[in-house]
Amino acid sequence: MIENKLNFFFKHKIWHIGGLIVLYYVALQMVDFETDSNVFLGISAKNWFLFSMMTPLLHQGYVWLCWRSELCWQTISRTIGFKVYVIIFFIFGILRLSSIGLCFADYGTWFTPGWIAWSVSVLIFIPFIYTIYSVKKYFGFMRATGIDHFDSSYKDIPFERRGIFKWNSNLTLGPWLSLVERPADKLI
């Protein structure tokens, strides 16, 4: 039972929000919207950029609000239900791929990638594929949506330690943060 629900609801989120503000500010400083006239599928590079930046923010905010409000007050179970939550969760997940449109709209404006950039891209893509494989094989996509926050039968299932989960038990932060040791229970 959570004693101070409001305190728990906002626990550690100031760091998350503060970090996002800093990252968004840095990203906005790196982009020159005035001279960029590139378009992909009739959408300007600026709009691709803004949509690509806002989608993860909205997705993370949605998950935070849903998970924490469910743990504290069972808000989602009492209103939209888990199935609707999951549909919206996966819609946001698919929309996060909008950054691919930004890649096409903005290709070559900063620099034209050479073999080193393509090699780094492949190296970054490998852990992504391994993460998706590990989620599918060992964890399950429903569990990845946070079903343990909604269904008490999942609470007794131990943390997964196979696949990518050997190195990072909290993939909401991405496999690269496995280098920084932070208990998952403080972040969710």
C-alpha positions in Angstrom: 0.0 0.0 0.0 1.3 3.4 -0.9 1.3 5.7 2.1 1.7 9.2 0.5 0.1 8.7 -2.9 0.6 12.3 -4.2 4.3 12.2 -3.2 4.7 8.8 -5.0 2.9 10.1 -8.0 5.5 12.8 -8.6 8.5 10.9 -7.2 11.7 11.4 -9.3 9.7 13.0 -12.1 11.4 16.4 -11.6 14.7 14.9 -12.8 12.9 13.3 -15.8 11.1 16.5 -16.8 14.2 18.7 -16.1 16.4 16.4 -18.3 13.8 16.5 -21.1 13.7 20.3 -21.0 17.5 20.5 -21.2 17.6 18.0 -24.1 14.8 19.7 -26.0 16.5 23.1 -25.5 19.9 21.8 -26.8 18.2 20.1 -29.8 16.3 23.3 -30.7 19.6 25.3 -30.6 21.2 22.9 -33.1 18.4 23.2 -35.7 18.3 26.1 -38.1 14.6 26.4 -39.0 15.1 29.6 -41.0 17.1 28.2 -43.9 15.8 24.7 -44.0 13.2 24.3 -46.8 13.3 20.6 -47.2 10.0 18.7 -47.4 9.1 15.0 -47.3 5.5 13.8 -48.1 4.5 17.4 -48.2 5.6 18.0 -44.6 8.4 20.4 -43.8 11.5 19.3 -42.0 10.6 21.7 -39.2 7.3 20.0 -38.7 8.9 16.5 -38.9 11.3 17.7 -36.3 8.7 19.1 -33.9 6.5 16.0 -34.3 9.5 13.7 -33.8 10.4 15.6 -30.6 6.9 15.8 -29.2 5.8 12.2 -29.7 8.2 10.6 -27.2 7.4 13.4 -24.7 3.7 12.8 -25.0 4.2 9.0 -24.9 6.4 9.2 -21.8 3.9 11.6 -20.2 1.0 9.3 -21.0 2.7 6.2 -19.5 3.7 8.1 -16.4 0.2 9.5 -15.8 -1.4 6.1 -16.5 1.0 3.9 -14.5 1.2 6.2 -11.5 -2.5 7.1 -11.4 -3.3 3.3 -11.7 -0.9 2.4 -8.8 -2.2 5.2 -6.6 -6.0 5.4 -7.4 -6.8 2.7 -10.0 -7.8 5.6 -12.3 -7.3 3.7 -15.6 -9.1 0.6 -14.5 -12.1 2.7 -13.4 -12.2 4.8 -16.5 -10.9 3.7 -19.9 -9.7 0.3 -18.9 -6.5 -1.6 -19.7 -7.4 -2.4 -23.3 -7.9 1.2 -24.3 -4.7 2.2 -22.5 -2.8 -0.5 -24.5 -4.2 0.7 -27.8 -3.2 4.3 -27.1 0.2 3.0 -25.9 0.9 1.2 -29.1 -0.4 4.1 -31.2 2.2 6.4 -29.5 4.8 3.7 -30.0 4.1 3.5 -33.8 4.1 7.4 -34.0 7.6 7.4 -32.5 8.7 6.0 -35.8 8.0 9.5 -37.3 11.6 10.3 -36.8 12.2 8.2 -40.0 10.3 10.9 -41.9 12.6 13.5 -40.4 15.6 11.5 -41.7 14.3 11.7 -45.2 13.2 15.4 -45.0 16.5 16.5 -43.5 18.9 14.1 -45.2 22.3 15.7 -45.9 21.5 19.2 -44.4 24.0 18.8 -41.5 26.4 16.5 -43.3 26.2 13.7 -45.8 26.8 10.5 -43.9 29.9 8.6 -44.9 30.9 5.0 -44.1 31.7 5.9 -40.5 28.3 7.3 -39.8 26.6 4.4 -41.5 28.8 2.0 -39.4 27.8 3.7 -36.2 24.1 3.6 -37.3 24.4 -0.2 -37.8 26.1 -0.6 -34.4 23.3 1.4 -32.7 20.6 -0.6 -34.6 21.9 -3.9 -33.3 21.0 -3.3 -29.6 17.6 -2.0 -30.7 16.9 -5.2 -32.6 18.2 -7.3 -29.7 15.9 -5.3 -27.4 12.8 -6.0 -29.5 13.8 -9.7 -29.8 14.3 -10.0 -26.0 11.0 -8.3 -25.3 9.2 -10.7 -27.7 11.0 -13.8 -26.6 11.4 -13.4 -22.8 9.2 -10.6 -21.6 6.1 -10.2 -23.9 4.7 -7.1 -25.4 1.7 -7.0 -23.0 4.1 -7.0 -20.0 6.1 -4.3 -21.7 3.0 -2.1 -21.7 3.1 -2.2 -17.9 0.4 -4.7 -17.3 1.9 -5.4 -13.9 0.6 -1.9 -12.9 -2.9 -3.0 -13.7 -3.1 -6.8 -13.1 -2.1 -8.0 -9.6 -1.4 -11.5 -10.9 1.8 -10.1 -12.6 3.2 -8.7 -9.4 4.6 -12.0 -8.3 6.4 -12.7 -11.6 10.2 -12.1 -11.0 12.2 -9.6 -13.0 13.4 -11.0 -16.3 17.1 -11.6 -16.4 17.6 -13.1 -19.9 18.4 -11.5 -23.2 18.9 -7.7 -23.0 17.5 -7.8 -19.5 20.8 -9.2 -18.2 22.3 -5.7 -18.6 19.3 -3.5 -18.0 16.1 -4.3 -16.1 14.4 -1.1 -17.0 14.2 -0.8 -20.8 12.0 2.3 -20.6 15.2 4.2 -20.4 16.9 2.3 -23.2 19.7 -0.2 -23.2 22.4 2.5 -23.1 21.6 3.5 -19.6 22.7 0.0 -18.4 26.0 1.7 -17.9 24.5 3.8 -15.1 23.3 1.7 -12.2 19.9 2.9 -11.1 17.2 0.7 -9.4 14.2 0.3 -11.6 11.8 0.8 -8.7 12.9 4.4 -8.3 12.2 5.3 -11.9 8.8 3.8 -12.6 
